[in-house]
Amino acid sequence: MTATRTESAAPRPSGGRGGKPTRFVRESISEMRKVLWPSRNELVTYSIVVIIFVVIMVSLVAGLDIGFAKLVLLVFG
């Protein structure tokens, strides 16, 4: 379980942009450092699984599409 800081939100400046873009970039970089990135082996494995799943789903949808098209042509001629 990770610990989080419980601090109150800083008061917002009452005008102008107040450095929001730089704060956003700093916080984004900080969050990206917390991410557990997959190893190359995990990345290749996950990519292969996704590609196989997508191919299966595309085949299923294409098969149903062709089947329904033939059925519509058979019924409505």
PDB file of N, CA, C and O in Angstrom:
ATOM      1  N   MET A   1       0.845  -1.161   0.000  1.00  0.00           N
ATOM      2  CA  MET A   1       0.000   0.000   0.000  1.00  0.00           C
ATOM      3  C   MET A   1       0.897   1.232   0.000  1.00  0.00           C
ATOM      4  O   MET A   1       1.884   1.286   0.733  1.00  0.00           O
ATOM      5  N   THR A   2       0.561   2.197  -0.802  1.00  0.00           N
ATOM      6  CA  THR A   2       1.388   3.393  -0.885  1.00  0.00           C
ATOM      7  C   THR A   2       0.856   4.469   0.043  1.00  0.00           C
ATOM      8  O   THR A   2      -0.349   4.584   0.266  1.00  0.00           O
ATOM      9  N   ALA A   3       1.763   5.238   0.570  1.00  0.00           N
ATOM     10  CA  ALA A   3       1.377   6.330   1.461  1.00  0.00           C
ATOM     11  C   ALA A   3       1.152   7.584   0.628  1.00  0.00           C
ATOM     12  O   ALA A   3       1.879   7.843  -0.331  1.00  0.00           O
ATOM     13  N   THR A   4       0.160   8.345   0.995  1.00  0.00           N
ATOM     14  CA  THR A   4      -0.107   9.599   0.304  1.00  0.00           C
ATOM     15  C   THR A   4      -0.037  10.737   1.297  1.00  0.00           C
ATOM     16  O   THR A   4      -0.315  10.569   2.484  1.00  0.00           O
ATOM     17  N   ARG A   5       0.334  11.877   0.798  1.00  0.00           N
ATOM     18  CA  ARG A   5       0.386  13.053   1.661  1.00  0.00           C
ATOM     19  C   ARG A   5      -1.008  13.626   1.827  1.00  0.00           C
ATOM     20  O   ARG A   5      -1.794  13.668   0.880  1.00  0.00           O
ATOM     21  N   THR A   6      -1.299  14.054   3.010  1.00  0.00           N
ATOM     22  CA  THR A   6      -2.596  14.694   3.267  1.00  0.00           C
ATOM     23  C   THR A   6      -2.319  16.145   3.619  1.00  0.00           C
ATOM     24  O   THR A   6      -2.199  16.514   4.787  1.00  0.00           O
ATOM     25  N   GLU A   7      -2.221  16.941   2.593  1.00  0.00           N
ATOM     26  CA  GLU A   7      -1.983  18.361   2.816  1.00  0.00           C
ATOM     27  C   GLU A   7      -3.100  19.136   2.136  1.00  0.00           C
ATOM     28  O   GLU A   7      -3.655  18.689   1.132  1.00  0.00           O
ATOM     29  N   SER A   8      -3.416  20.261   2.670  1.00  0.00           N
ATOM     30  CA  SER A   8      -4.500  21.047   2.109  1.00  0.00           C
ATOM     31  C   SER A   8      -4.040  21.682   0.800  1.00  0.00           C
ATOM     32  O   SER A   8      -2.852  21.928   0.591  1.00  0.00           O
ATOM     33  N   ALA A   9      -4.995  21.938  -0.059  1.00  0.00           N
ATOM     34  CA  ALA A   9      -4.685  22.540  -1.352  1.00  0.00           C
ATOM     35  C   ALA A   9      -4.180  23.959  -1.151  1.00  0.00           C
ATOM     36  O   ALA A   9      -4.687  24.705  -0.313  1.00  0.00           O
ATOM     37  N   ALA A  10      -3.179  24.316  -1.930  1.00  0.00           N
ATOM     38  CA  ALA A  10      -2.625  25.663  -1.834  1.00  0.00           C
ATOM     39  C   ALA A  10      -3.632  26.652  -2.392  1.00  0.00           C
ATOM     40  O   ALA A  10      -4.316  26.341  -3.367  1.00  0.00           O
ATOM     41  N   PRO A  11      -3.741  27.824  -1.806  1.00  0.00           N
ATOM     42  CA  PRO A  11      -4.683  28.813  -2.335  1.00  0.00           C
ATOM     43  C   PRO A  11      -4.272  29.243  -3.737  1.00  0.00           C
ATOM     44  O   PRO A  11      -3.089  29.404  -4.035  1.00  0.00           O
ATOM     45  N   ARG A  12      -5.264  29.421  -4.577  1.00  0.00           N
ATOM     46  CA  ARG A  12      -5.001  29.810  -5.959  1.00  0.00           C
ATOM     47  C   ARG A  12      -4.751  31.304  -6.052  1.00  0.00           C
ATOM     48  O   ARG A  12      -5.365  32.101  -5.342  1.00  0.00           O
ATOM     49  N   PRO A  13      -3.841  31.665  -6.937  1.00  0.00           N
ATOM     50  CA  PRO A  13      -3.618  33.099  -7.124  1.00  0.00           C
ATOM     51  C   PRO A  13      -4.867  33.739  -7.720  1.00  0.00           C
ATOM     52  O   PRO A  13      -5.608  33.100  -8.467  1.00  0.00           O
ATOM     53  N   SER A  14      -5.087  34.977  -7.389  1.00  0.00           N
ATOM     54  CA  SER A  14      -6.331  35.627  -7.779  1.00  0.00           C
ATOM     55  C   SER A  14      -6.233  36.351  -9.116  1.00  0.00           C
ATOM     56  O   SER A  14      -6.943  37.336  -9.317  1.00  0.00           O
ATOM     57  N   GLY A  15      -5.410  35.919 -10.009  1.00  0.00           N
ATOM     58  CA  GLY A  15      -5.349  36.577 -11.302  1.00  0.00           C
ATOM     59  C   GLY A  15      -4.203  36.024 -12.117  1.00  0.00           C
ATOM     60  O   GLY A  15      -3.221  35.527 -11.566  1.00  0.00           O
ATOM     61  N   GLY A  16      -4.322  36.109 -13.407  1.00  0.00           N
ATOM     62  CA  GLY A  16      -3.258  35.616 -14.277  1.00  0.00           C
ATOM     63  C   GLY A  16      -3.211  34.099 -14.271  1.00  0.00           C
ATOM     64  O   GLY A  16      -4.054  33.433 -13.670  1.00  0.00           O
ATOM     65  N   ARG A  17      -2.227  33.581 -14.938  1.00  0.00           N
ATOM     66  CA  ARG A  17      -2.108  32.129 -15.038  1.00  0.00           C
ATOM     67  C   ARG A  17      -1.393  31.545 -13.835  1.00  0.00           C
ATOM     68  O   ARG A  17      -1.645  30.392 -13.483  1.00  0.00           O
ATOM     69  N   GLY A  18      -0.522  32.286 -13.198  1.00  0.00           N
ATOM     70  CA  GLY A  18       0.082  31.844 -11.956  1.00  0.00           C
ATOM     71  C   GLY A  18       1.024  30.659 -12.073  1.00  0.00           C
ATOM     72  O   GLY A  18       1.185  29.926 -11.097  1.00  0.00           O
ATOM     73  N   GLY A  19       1.650  30.437 -13.210  1.00  0.00           N
ATOM     74  CA  GLY A  19       2.610  29.356 -13.344  1.00  0.00           C
ATOM     75  C   GLY A  19       1.980  27.982 -13.473  1.00  0.00           C
ATOM     76  O   GLY A  19       2.639  26.982 -13.190  1.00  0.00           O
ATOM     77  N   LYS A  20       0.745  27.903 -13.886  1.00  0.00           N
ATOM     78  CA  LYS A  20       0.071  26.614 -13.995  1.00  0.00           C
ATOM     79  C   LYS A  20       0.721  25.676 -15.011  1.00  0.00           C
ATOM     80  O   LYS A  20       0.848  24.487 -14.720  1.00  0.00           O
ATOM     81  N   PRO A  21       1.135  26.146 -16.175  1.00  0.00           N
ATOM     82  CA  PRO A  21       1.757  25.206 -17.128  1.00  0.00           C
ATOM     83  C   PRO A  21       3.025  24.557 -16.573  1.00  0.00           C
ATOM     84  O   PRO A  21       3.227  23.355 -16.749  1.00  0.00           O
ATOM     85  N   THR A  22       3.873  25.328 -15.911  1.00  0.00           N
ATOM     86  CA  THR A  22       5.100  24.735 -15.381  1.00  0.00           C
ATOM     87  C   THR A  22       4.787  23.766 -14.244  1.00  0.00           C
ATOM     88  O   THR A  22       5.442  22.731 -14.115  1.00  0.00           O
ATOM     89  N   ARG A  23       3.807  24.087 -13.431  1.00  0.00           N
ATOM     90  CA  ARG A  23       3.414  23.183 -12.350  1.00  0.00           C
ATOM     91  C   ARG A  23       2.848  21.889 -12.928  1.00  0.00           C
ATOM     92  O   ARG A  23       3.126  20.801 -12.423  1.00  0.00           O
ATOM     93  N   PHE A  24       2.062  22.013 -13.976  1.00  0.00           N
ATOM     94  CA  PHE A  24       1.495  20.832 -14.630  1.00  0.00           C
ATOM     95  C   PHE A  24       2.600  19.929 -15.162  1.00  0.00           C
ATOM     96  O   PHE A  24       2.555  18.712 -14.981  1.00  0.00           O
ATOM     97  N   VAL A  25       3.596  20.527 -15.820  1.00  0.00           N
ATOM     98  CA  VAL A  25       4.697  19.744 -16.376  1.00  0.00           C
ATOM     99  C   VAL A  25       5.472  19.059 -15.254  1.00  0.00           C
ATOM    100  O   VAL A  25       5.796  17.876 -15.357  1.00  0.00           O
ATOM    101  N   ARG A  26       5.773  19.796 -14.182  1.00  0.00           N
ATOM    102  CA  ARG A  26       6.509  19.213 -13.058  1.00  0.00           C
ATOM    103  C   ARG A  26       5.742  18.047 -12.432  1.00  0.00           C
ATOM    104  O   ARG A  26       6.323  17.002 -12.140  1.00  0.00           O
ATOM    105  N   GLU A  27       4.445  18.228 -12.229  1.00  0.00           N
ATOM    106  CA  GLU A  27       3.639  17.164 -11.629  1.00  0.00           C
ATOM    107  C   GLU A  27       3.497  15.974 -12.579  1.00  0.00           C
ATOM    108  O   GLU A  27       3.464  14.827 -12.134  1.00  0.00           O
ATOM    109  N   SER A  28       3.414  16.241 -13.879  1.00  0.00           N
ATOM    110  CA  SER A  28       3.327  15.152 -14.855  1.00  0.00           C
ATOM    111  C   SER A  28       4.594  14.313 -14.845  1.00  0.00           C
ATOM    112  O   SER A  28       4.533  13.084 -14.860  1.00  0.00           O
ATOM    113  N   ILE A  29       5.743  14.980 -14.820  1.00  0.00           N
ATOM    114  CA  ILE A  29       7.020  14.262 -14.778  1.00  0.00           C
ATOM    115  C   ILE A  29       7.119  13.450 -13.491  1.00  0.00           C
ATOM    116  O   ILE A  29       7.589  12.313 -13.506  1.00  0.00           O
ATOM    117  N   SER A  30       6.679  14.027 -12.384  1.00  0.00           N
ATOM    118  CA  SER A  30       6.700  13.321 -11.105  1.00  0.00           C
ATOM    119  C   SER A  30       5.832  12.064 -11.154  1.00  0.00           C
ATOM    120  O   SER A  30       6.229  11.015 -10.648  1.00  0.00           O
ATOM    121  N   GLU A  31       4.658  12.167 -11.757  1.00  0.00           N
ATOM    122  CA  GLU A  31       3.763  11.014 -11.859  1.00  0.00           C
ATOM    123  C   GLU A  31       4.331   9.954 -12.797  1.00  0.00           C
ATOM    124  O   GLU A  31       4.185   8.758 -12.543  1.00  0.00           O
ATOM    125  N   MET A  32       4.980  10.387 -13.884  1.00  0.00           N
ATOM    126  CA  MET A  32       5.560   9.432 -14.829  1.00  0.00           C
ATOM    127  C   MET A  32       6.691   8.637 -14.182  1.00  0.00           C
ATOM    128  O   MET A  32       6.918   7.485 -14.552  1.00  0.00           O
ATOM    129  N   ARG A  33       7.392   9.222 -13.239  1.00  0.00           N
ATOM    130  CA  ARG A  33       8.463   8.508 -12.541  1.00  0.00           C
ATOM    131  C   ARG A  33       7.909   7.424 -11.616  1.00  0.00           C
ATOM    132  O   ARG A  33       8.616   6.473 -11.284  1.00  0.00           O
ATOM    133  N   LYS A  34       6.650   7.562 -11.200  1.00  0.00           N
ATOM    134  CA  LYS A  34       6.031   6.581 -10.313  1.00  0.00           C
ATOM    135  C   LYS A  34       5.526   5.352 -11.068  1.00  0.00           C
ATOM    136  O   LYS A  34       5.239   4.322 -10.457  1.00  0.00           O
ATOM    137  N   VAL A  35       5.418   5.457 -12.380  1.00  0.00           N
ATOM    138  CA  VAL A  35       4.851   4.378 -13.178  1.00  0.00           C
ATOM    139  C   VAL A  35       5.813   3.199 -13.215  1.00  0.00           C
ATOM    140  O   VAL A  35       7.019   3.381 -13.383  1.00  0.00           O
ATOM    141  N   LEU A  36       5.282   1.996 -13.057  1.00  0.00           N
ATOM    142  CA  LEU A  36       6.069   0.782 -13.176  1.00  0.00           C
ATOM    143  C   LEU A  36       6.035   0.362 -14.638  1.00  0.00           C
ATOM    144  O   LEU A  36       5.050  -0.217 -15.095  1.00  0.00           O
ATOM    145  N   TRP A  37       7.099   0.649 -15.370  1.00  0.00           N
ATOM    146  CA  TRP A  37       7.144   0.375 -16.796  1.00  0.00           C
ATOM    147  C   TRP A  37       7.449  -1.096 -17.035  1.00  0.00           C
ATOM    148  O   TRP A  37       8.258  -1.682 -16.316  1.00  0.00           O
ATOM    149  N   PRO A  38       6.808  -1.705 -18.043  1.00  0.00           N
ATOM    150  CA  PRO A  38       7.068  -3.128 -18.329  1.00  0.00           C
ATOM    151  C   PRO A  38       8.449  -3.316 -18.951  1.00  0.00           C
ATOM    152  O   PRO A  38       9.000  -2.415 -19.583  1.00  0.00           O
ATOM    153  N   SER A  39       8.989  -4.520 -18.748  1.00  0.00           N
ATOM    154  CA  SER A  39      10.261  -4.844 -19.385  1.00  0.00           C
ATOM    155  C   SER A  39      10.004  -5.095 -20.877  1.00  0.00           C
ATOM    156  O   SER A  39       8.856  -5.180 -21.314  1.00  0.00           O
ATOM    157  N   ARG A  40      11.084  -5.211 -21.641  1.00  0.00           N
ATOM    158  CA  ARG A  40      10.936  -5.460 -23.074  1.00  0.00           C
ATOM    159  C   ARG A  40      10.207  -6.778 -23.321  1.00  0.00           C
ATOM    160  O   ARG A  40       9.361  -6.862 -24.211  1.00  0.00           O
ATOM    161  N   ASN A  41      10.531  -7.802 -22.540  1.00  0.00           N
ATOM    162  CA  ASN A  41       9.895  -9.103 -22.710  1.00  0.00           C
ATOM    163  C   ASN A  41       8.394  -9.015 -22.425  1.00  0.00           C
ATOM    164  O   ASN A  41       7.586  -9.559 -23.177  1.00  0.00           O
ATOM    165  N   GLU A  42       8.024  -8.338 -21.351  1.00  0.00           N
ATOM    166  CA  GLU A  42       6.601  -8.165 -21.031  1.00  0.00           C
ATOM    167  C   GLU A  42       5.890  -7.371 -22.116  1.00  0.00           C
ATOM    168  O   GLU A  42       4.759  -7.687 -22.487  1.00  0.00           O
ATOM    169  N   LEU A  43       6.551  -6.346 -22.619  1.00  0.00           N
ATOM    170  CA  LEU A  43       5.947  -5.507 -23.651  1.00  0.00           C
ATOM    171  C   LEU A  43       5.675  -6.304 -24.925  1.00  0.00           C
ATOM    172  O   LEU A  43       4.613  -6.171 -25.533  1.00  0.00           O
ATOM    173  N   VAL A  44       6.637  -7.130 -25.322  1.00  0.00           N
ATOM    174  CA  VAL A  44       6.461  -7.964 -26.522  1.00  0.00           C
ATOM    175  C   VAL A  44       5.334  -8.960 -26.294  1.00  0.00           C
ATOM    176  O   VAL A  44       4.495  -9.162 -27.172  1.00  0.00           O
ATOM    177  N   THR A  45       5.312  -9.581 -25.124  1.00  0.00           N
ATOM    178  CA  THR A  45       4.257 -10.555 -24.814  1.00  0.00           C
ATOM    179  C   THR A  45       2.875  -9.904 -24.837  1.00  0.00           C
ATOM    180  O   THR A  45       1.951 -10.430 -25.456  1.00  0.00           O
ATOM    181  N   TYR A  46       2.733  -8.772 -24.171  1.00  0.00           N
ATOM    182  CA  TYR A  46       1.442  -8.078 -24.147  1.00  0.00           C
ATOM    183  C   TYR A  46       1.021  -7.639 -25.548  1.00  0.00           C
ATOM    184  O   TYR A  46      -0.154  -7.725 -25.904  1.00  0.00           O
ATOM    185  N   SER A  47       1.986  -7.167 -26.340  1.00  0.00           N
ATOM    186  CA  SER A  47       1.664  -6.721 -27.698  1.00  0.00           C
ATOM    187  C   SER A  47       1.170  -7.880 -28.548  1.00  0.00           C
ATOM    188  O   SER A  47       0.208  -7.732 -29.302  1.00  0.00           O
ATOM    189  N   ILE A  48       1.821  -9.034 -28.431  1.00  0.00           N
ATOM    190  CA  ILE A  48       1.394 -10.211 -29.203  1.00  0.00           C
ATOM    191  C   ILE A  48      -0.013 -10.639 -28.781  1.00  0.00           C
ATOM    192  O   ILE A  48      -0.842 -10.964 -29.631  1.00  0.00           O
ATOM    193  N   VAL A  49      -0.283 -10.640 -27.487  1.00  0.00           N
ATOM    194  CA  VAL A  49      -1.616 -11.016 -27.000  1.00  0.00           C
ATOM    195  C   VAL A  49      -2.674 -10.065 -27.550  1.00  0.00           C
ATOM    196  O   VAL A  49      -3.739 -10.505 -27.983  1.00  0.00           O
ATOM    197  N   VAL A  50      -2.387  -8.771 -27.536  1.00  0.00           N
ATOM    198  CA  VAL A  50      -3.349  -7.784 -28.042  1.00  0.00           C
ATOM    199  C   VAL A  50      -3.572  -7.963 -29.538  1.00  0.00           C
ATOM    200  O   VAL A  50      -4.711  -7.923 -30.003  1.00  0.00           O
ATOM    201  N   ILE A  51      -2.500  -8.158 -30.291  1.00  0.00           N
ATOM    202  CA  ILE A  51      -2.634  -8.329 -31.745  1.00  0.00           C
ATOM    203  C   ILE A  51      -3.450  -9.585 -32.062  1.00  0.00           C
ATOM    204  O   ILE A  51      -4.312  -9.548 -32.940  1.00  0.00           O
ATOM    205  N   ILE A  52      -3.195 -10.688 -31.367  1.00  0.00           N
ATOM    206  CA  ILE A  52      -3.961 -11.917 -31.598  1.00  0.00           C
ATOM    207  C   ILE A  52      -5.431 -11.703 -31.249  1.00  0.00           C
ATOM    208  O   ILE A  52      -6.310 -12.145 -31.989  1.00  0.00           O
ATOM    209  N   PHE A  53      -5.709 -11.034 -30.139  1.00  0.00           N
ATOM    210  CA  PHE A  53      -7.095 -10.767 -29.749  1.00  0.00           C
ATOM    211  C   PHE A  53      -7.798  -9.907 -30.796  1.00  0.00           C
ATOM    212  O   PHE A  53      -8.945 -10.177 -31.153  1.00  0.00           O
ATOM    213  N   VAL A  54      -7.119  -8.881 -31.286  1.00  0.00           N
ATOM    214  CA  VAL A  54      -7.716  -8.000 -32.289  1.00  0.00           C
ATOM    215  C   VAL A  54      -7.994  -8.768 -33.579  1.00  0.00           C
ATOM    216  O   VAL A  54      -9.047  -8.584 -34.189  1.00  0.00           O
ATOM    217  N   VAL A  55      -7.070  -9.620 -33.999  1.00  0.00           N
ATOM    218  CA  VAL A  55      -7.278 -10.416 -35.217  1.00  0.00           C
ATOM    219  C   VAL A  55      -8.484 -11.339 -35.043  1.00  0.00           C
ATOM    220  O   VAL A  55      -9.294 -11.477 -35.959  1.00  0.00           O
ATOM    221  N   ILE A  56      -8.607 -11.969 -33.882  1.00  0.00           N
ATOM    222  CA  ILE A  56      -9.752 -12.849 -33.632  1.00  0.00           C
ATOM    223  C   ILE A  56     -11.060 -12.062 -33.660  1.00  0.00           C
ATOM    224  O   ILE A  56     -12.036 -12.509 -34.262  1.00  0.00           O
ATOM    225  N   MET A  57     -11.089 -10.897 -33.016  1.00  0.00           N
ATOM    226  CA  MET A  57     -12.317 -10.103 -32.988  1.00  0.00           C
ATOM    227  C   MET A  57     -12.678  -9.575 -34.378  1.00  0.00           C
ATOM    228  O   MET A  57     -13.853  -9.563 -34.747  1.00  0.00           O
ATOM    229  N   VAL A  58     -11.680  -9.139 -35.150  1.00  0.00           N
ATOM    230  CA  VAL A  58     -11.950  -8.659 -36.510  1.00  0.00           C
ATOM    231  C   VAL A  58     -12.494  -9.802 -37.360  1.00  0.00           C
ATOM    232  O   VAL A  58     -13.420  -9.602 -38.146  1.00  0.00           O
ATOM    233  N   SER A  59     -11.931 -10.989 -37.213  1.00  0.00           N
ATOM    234  CA  SER A  59     -12.413 -12.147 -37.967  1.00  0.00           C
ATOM    235  C   SER A  59     -13.852 -12.482 -37.593  1.00  0.00           C
ATOM    236  O   SER A  59     -14.673 -12.784 -38.459  1.00  0.00           O
ATOM    237  N   LEU A  60     -14.149 -12.427 -36.305  1.00  0.00           N
ATOM    238  CA  LEU A  60     -15.503 -12.719 -35.842  1.00  0.00           C
ATOM    239  C   LEU A  60     -16.507 -11.701 -36.395  1.00  0.00           C
ATOM    240  O   LEU A  60     -17.563 -12.082 -36.900  1.00  0.00           O
ATOM    241  N   VAL A  61     -16.183 -10.431 -36.300  1.00  0.00           N
ATOM    242  CA  VAL A  61     -17.096  -9.392 -36.788  1.00  0.00           C
ATOM    243  C   VAL A  61     -17.228  -9.465 -38.310  1.00  0.00           C
ATOM    244  O   VAL A  61     -18.328  -9.314 -38.840  1.00  0.00           O
ATOM    245  N   ALA A  62     -16.130  -9.694 -39.012  1.00  0.00           N
ATOM    246  CA  ALA A  62     -16.192  -9.808 -40.474  1.00  0.00           C
ATOM    247  C   ALA A  62     -17.030 -11.024 -40.883  1.00  0.00           C
ATOM    248  O   ALA A  62     -17.823 -10.948 -41.821  1.00  0.00           O
ATOM    249  N   GLY A  63     -16.851 -12.138 -40.179  1.00  0.00           N
ATOM    250  CA  GLY A  63     -17.648 -13.335 -40.476  1.00  0.00           C
ATOM    251  C   GLY A  63     -19.134 -13.090 -40.251  1.00  0.00           C
ATOM    252  O   GLY A  63     -19.964 -13.479 -41.072  1.00  0.00           O
ATOM    253  N   LEU A  64     -19.465 -12.449 -39.144  1.00  0.00           N
ATOM    254  CA  LEU A  64     -20.878 -12.127 -38.895  1.00  0.00           C
ATOM    255  C   LEU A  64     -21.415 -11.159 -39.938  1.00  0.00           C
ATOM    256  O   LEU A  64     -22.555 -11.301 -40.380  1.00  0.00           O
ATOM    257  N   ASP A  65     -20.622 -10.188 -40.337  1.00  0.00           N
ATOM    258  CA  ASP A  65     -21.044  -9.216 -41.339  1.00  0.00           C
ATOM    259  C   ASP A  65     -21.325  -9.899 -42.673  1.00  0.00           C
ATOM    260  O   ASP A  65     -22.347  -9.634 -43.307  1.00  0.00           O
ATOM    261  N   ILE A  66     -20.433 -10.764 -43.093  1.00  0.00           N
ATOM    262  CA  ILE A  66     -20.624 -11.480 -44.367  1.00  0.00           C
ATOM    263  C   ILE A  66     -21.840 -12.394 -44.261  1.00  0.00           C
ATOM    264  O   ILE A  66     -22.638 -12.485 -45.193  1.00  0.00           O
ATOM    265  N   GLY A  67     -21.979 -13.074 -43.116  1.00  0.00           N
ATOM    266  CA  GLY A  67     -23.134 -13.964 -42.922  1.00  0.00           C
ATOM    267  C   GLY A  67     -24.452 -13.213 -42.959  1.00  0.00           C
ATOM    268  O   GLY A  67     -25.394 -13.658 -43.614  1.00  0.00           O
ATOM    269  N   PHE A  68     -24.538 -12.090 -42.273  1.00  0.00           N
ATOM    270  CA  PHE A  68     -25.766 -11.303 -42.279  1.00  0.00           C
ATOM    271  C   PHE A  68     -26.030 -10.696 -43.660  1.00  0.00           C
ATOM    272  O   PHE A  68     -27.186 -10.587 -44.070  1.00  0.00           O
ATOM    273  N   ALA A  69     -24.979 -10.301 -44.383  1.00  0.00           N
ATOM    274  CA  ALA A  69     -25.163  -9.750 -45.720  1.00  0.00           C
ATOM    275  C   ALA A  69     -25.744 -10.807 -46.650  1.00  0.00           C
ATOM    276  O   ALA A  69     -26.646 -10.518 -47.436  1.00  0.00           O
ATOM    277  N   LYS A  70     -25.229 -12.027 -46.563  1.00  0.00           N
ATOM    278  CA  LYS A  70     -25.761 -13.115 -47.396  1.00  0.00           C
ATOM    279  C   LYS A  70     -27.204 -13.438 -47.003  1.00  0.00           C
ATOM    280  O   LYS A  70     -28.036 -13.719 -47.867  1.00  0.00           O
ATOM    281  N   LEU A  71     -27.500 -13.398 -45.708  1.00  0.00           N
ATOM    282  CA  LEU A  71     -28.858 -13.669 -45.251  1.00  0.00           C
ATOM    283  C   LEU A  71     -29.829 -12.598 -45.751  1.00  0.00           C
ATOM    284  O   LEU A  71     -30.943 -12.917 -46.168  1.00  0.00           O
ATOM    285  N   VAL A  72     -29.412 -11.337 -45.711  1.00  0.00           N
ATOM    286  CA  VAL A  72     -30.264 -10.252 -46.194  1.00  0.00           C
ATOM    287  C   VAL A  72     -30.490 -10.409 -47.706  1.00  0.00           C
ATOM    288  O   VAL A  72     -31.608 -10.223 -48.186  1.00  0.00           O
ATOM    289  N   LEU A  73     -29.453 -10.743 -48.441  1.00  0.00           N
ATOM    290  CA  LEU A  73     -29.600 -10.945 -49.883  1.00  0.00           C
ATOM    291  C   LEU A  73     -30.509 -12.129 -50.186  1.00  0.00           C
ATOM    292  O   LEU A  73     -31.275 -12.098 -51.149  1.00  0.00           O
ATOM    293  N   LEU A  74     -30.424 -13.166 -49.370  1.00  0.00           N
ATOM    294  CA  LEU A  74     -31.270 -14.351 -49.578  1.00  0.00           C
ATOM    295  C   LEU A  74     -32.727 -14.017 -49.296  1.00  0.00           C
ATOM    296  O   LEU A  74     -33.616 -14.459 -50.023  1.00  0.00           O
ATOM    297  N   VAL A  75     -32.984 -13.221 -48.221  1.00  0.00           N
ATOM    298  CA  VAL A  75     -34.353 -12.900 -47.844  1.00  0.00           C
ATOM    299  C   VAL A  75     -34.958 -11.871 -48.794  1.00  0.00           C
ATOM    300  O   VAL A  75     -36.089 -12.044 -49.248  1.00  0.00           O
ATOM    301  N   PHE A  76     -34.220 -10.799 -49.102  1.00  0.00           N
ATOM    302  CA  PHE A  76     -34.764  -9.705 -49.884  1.00  0.00           C
ATOM    303  C   PHE A  76     -34.356  -9.751 -51.348  1.00  0.00           C
ATOM    304  O   PHE A  76     -34.794  -8.917 -52.140  1.00  0.00           O
ATOM    305  N   GLY A  77     -33.546 -10.690 -51.705  1.00  0.00           N
ATOM    306  CA  GLY A  77     -33.172 -10.978 -53.042  1.00  0.00           C
ATOM    307  C   GLY A  77     -32.552 -10.000 -53.873  1.00  0.00           C
ATOM    308  O   GLY A  77     -32.240 -10.281 -55.030  1.00  0.00           O
TER     309      GLY A  77
END
